[in-house]
């Protein structure tokens, strides 16, 4: 198989094998459940997140918000889509995030002649053993960087659908589990650029969030010219956390409490997109689930063990905007998905019950009204 289009640091995740029955035929639910990692204490979580953000910000000048959202998506077990014009640091952000974690990383340069088997892997006949052997593709890594994903055909783009949603790959009727944590960070140029193929709706919906990098401000560009001339700052980035640390951070995020009123508020936002006269396609149920996961990660990064409406609002635009499709009339009047999401956020009220913090320190029994005093912290290990 020709791997000239892919660069794989580790073809197989640690502990993943194919000769000892690790491939699961048929339903993936037949696998035995994996052991869940223990959650981090608040101090460890805060220190680890600060190390990751500091490492990213030393490479990407003036894009602290993009770095924060990238870490949010990682801890929410989502996938990230970076979209903007060439040369603004999309691939650099993806590579920097990957380097901060001591885990397996692979990169796929999407081109028009890239095949699905280059991504997922292929079964090759071994004449010596007279049997087919599976050769894993570049998707078998903890972090997969898909560079310029919309330069490949829709058929090749679809090769990522199963791995992004189910964290497994099925080839010739056999399913191979991907190692955890697993994240796809893809970059793409705007569809107006020459030689690009728009991502299908099903593909876009699997990305938790989309970031438009934008141009840096003047001071950031001056800093870039001062520090990036001789060598790339990426060469000085080293891993600051392990894959196990990230798994523990994800477990911490999963323990963040979400009240019923926050869930109702999230559902109201999703239903408002489906009922909007400016949209042909509203937010899917999957998008609401991912919106809540991103809000939980945002709350955890803020040092809280419960979600506030501000957490949902802060991630609503990057999580929802790339999934909805404008009506032609709305598009002709200058509306964008971003402006529609902002309008819906401004229209949906936040009631006192939604904005109330949970009464108990662990956030498991919310009271009827906000409680004065300091905010509760992340869960501690007992």
SULWO-V464155 format. One record per backbone hydrogen bond with DSSP energy under -0.5 kcal/mol. NH is the residue of the N-H (numbers start at 0). CO is the residue of the C=O. Records with the same first field share a line. If there is no record, write none. Layout:
NH: CO / CO
This chain:
2: 0
5: 2
6: 106
8: 6 / 104
9: 104
15: 12
16: 14
23: 174
24: 22
25: 172
29: 26
30: 27
39: 247
44: 40
45: 41
46: 42
47: 43
48: 44
49: 45
50: 46
51: 47
52: 48
53: 49
54: 50
55: 51
56: 52
57: 53
58: 55
59: 55
60: 58
62: 59
66: 62
67: 63
68: 64
69: 65
70: 66
71: 67
72: 68
73: 69
74: 70
75: 71
76: 73
77: 72
79: 183
80: 208
81: 79 / 185
82: 80 / 210
83: 187
87: 84
92: 88
93: 89
94: 90
95: 91
96: 92
97: 93
98: 94
99: 95
100: 97
101: 240
102: 100
105: 142
106: 6
107: 144
108: 4
109: 107 / 146
113: 110
117: 114
118: 114 / 115
119: 115
120: 116
121: 134
123: 121 / 132
125: 130
126: 124
129: 125
130: 125
132: 123
134: 121 / 132
135: 133
136: 119
137: 117
138: 118
139: 136
140: 138
141: 103
142: 103
143: 182
144: 105 / 142
145: 143 / 184
146: 107 / 144
148: 145 / 186
150: 147
151: 148
156: 152
157: 153
158: 155
159: 156
160: 157
163: 159
164: 160
165: 161
166: 161 / 162
168: 175
170: 168 / 173
173: 170
174: 23
175: 168
177: 166
182: 141
184: 143 / 182
185: 79 / 183
186: 145
187: 81
192: 189
195: 192
196: 149
203: 199
204: 200
205: 201 / 202
206: 203
207: 78 / 205
208: 78
209: 317
210: 80
212: 210
220: 216
221: 217
222: 218
223: 219
224: 220
225: 221
226: 222
227: 223
234: 231
235: 232
236: 233
239: 99
240: 99
242: 101
245: 241
246: 242
247: 243
248: 244
249: 245
250: 246
251: 247
252: 248
253: 249
254: 250 / 251
255: 252
256: 304
262: 258
263: 259
264: 260
265: 261
266: 262
267: 263
268: 264
269: 265
270: 266
271: 267
272: 268
273: 269
274: 270
275: 271
278: 275
279: 324
280: 324
282: 269
287: 283
288: 284
289: 285
290: 286
291: 287
292: 288
293: 289
294: 290
295: 291
296: 292
297: 293
298: 294
299: 295
300: 296
301: 297
302: 299
303: 298
306: 256
310: 307
311: 307
312: 308
313: 309
314: 310 / 311
315: 311 / 312
316: 312
318: 314
319: 315
320: 316
322: 319
323: 319
324: 280
326: 277
330: 326
331: 327
332: 328
333: 330
334: 329
339: 335
340: 336
341: 337
342: 338
343: 339
344: 340
345: 341
346: 342
347: 343
348: 346
350: 348
354: 350
355: 351
358: 364
359: 364
362: 359
